[in-house]
Amino acid sequence: LNPFYVDGVSDLTPLSAFPERENETYASYFSKKYNQILTNENQQLVQVSREITGKNFLVPRLASTKKEIPMHHVPELCNI
């Protein structure tokens, strides 16, 4: 399991276009890649960020220069 922080709920649904994949939705991506059929196509996706191990809040991190695409997960496939 990969730990993530939930940053918020987005307006995207499983029927929204998957980023940087032409003519593919979140539902079709998870179906093809993970053989997971989503049961609720109207659920809102959650925006997440990766957990960084060894966080140190006393020392500021340098900002990344590359553009990061927000990650979205389907709630019914997440473990709490």
C-alpha positions in Angstrom: 0.0 0.0 0.0 1.2 3.5 -0.8 0.3 6.2 1.7 -1.2 9.4 0.4 -2.6 12.6 1.9 -6.0 13.6 0.8 -5.8 17.3 -0.2 -9.5 17.6 -1.1 -12.5 16.5 -3.1 -12.4 17.4 -6.8 -15.2 18.0 -9.3 -13.9 15.1 -11.4 -15.7 11.8 -11.7 -14.7 8.4 -13.0 -16.1 9.5 -16.4 -13.7 12.5 -16.6 -10.8 12.4 -19.0 -7.6 10.8 -17.6 -4.7 13.3 -17.7 -2.3 13.0 -20.7 -4.2 10.0 -22.2 -6.2 10.7 -25.2 -9.8 9.3 -25.3 -9.5 7.6 -21.9 -11.4 8.1 -18.7 -10.5 7.2 -15.1 -13.0 4.3 -15.3 -11.5 2.9 -18.5 -7.9 3.4 -17.2 -8.6 1.4 -13.9 -10.5 -1.2 -15.9 -7.7 -1.8 -18.4 -4.7 -1.5 -16.0 -6.0 -3.0 -12.8 -9.1 -5.0 -14.0 -11.2 -3.0 -11.6 -14.8 -2.2 -12.6 -16.1 0.9 -10.8 -19.6 0.6 -9.4 -20.4 4.3 -8.9 -19.6 6.4 -11.9 -21.0 9.6 -10.3 -18.7 9.6 -7.3 -16.3 12.6 -7.0 -12.6 11.8 -7.1 -10.3 12.8 -4.2 -7.1 14.9 -4.9 -4.1 13.4 -3.2 -0.4 14.0 -2.7 2.3 11.4 -1.9 3.4 11.0 1.6 7.0 12.0 2.0 8.8 9.8 4.5 11.1 11.6 7.0 9.3 15.0 6.8 11.0 17.7 8.7 8.9 20.7 9.3 11.8 22.7 10.9 13.8 22.8 7.6 12.1 24.3 4.5 12.1 22.1 1.4 13.2 23.6 -1.9 10.4 24.0 -4.4 10.4 21.6 -7.3 11.0 23.2 -10.7 9.0 20.7 -12.6 5.3 21.0 -13.1 3.4 18.4 -11.1 0.0 17.1 -12.3 -2.4 16.7 -9.4 -3.2 13.1 -8.6 -6.8 11.9 -8.2 -8.0 8.6 -6.7 -11.3 6.9 -6.9 -12.7 6.7 -3.3 -14.2 3.2 -3.7 -10.6 1.8 -4.5 -9.0 3.5 -1.4 -8.3 1.9 2.0 -8.6 4.1 5.0 
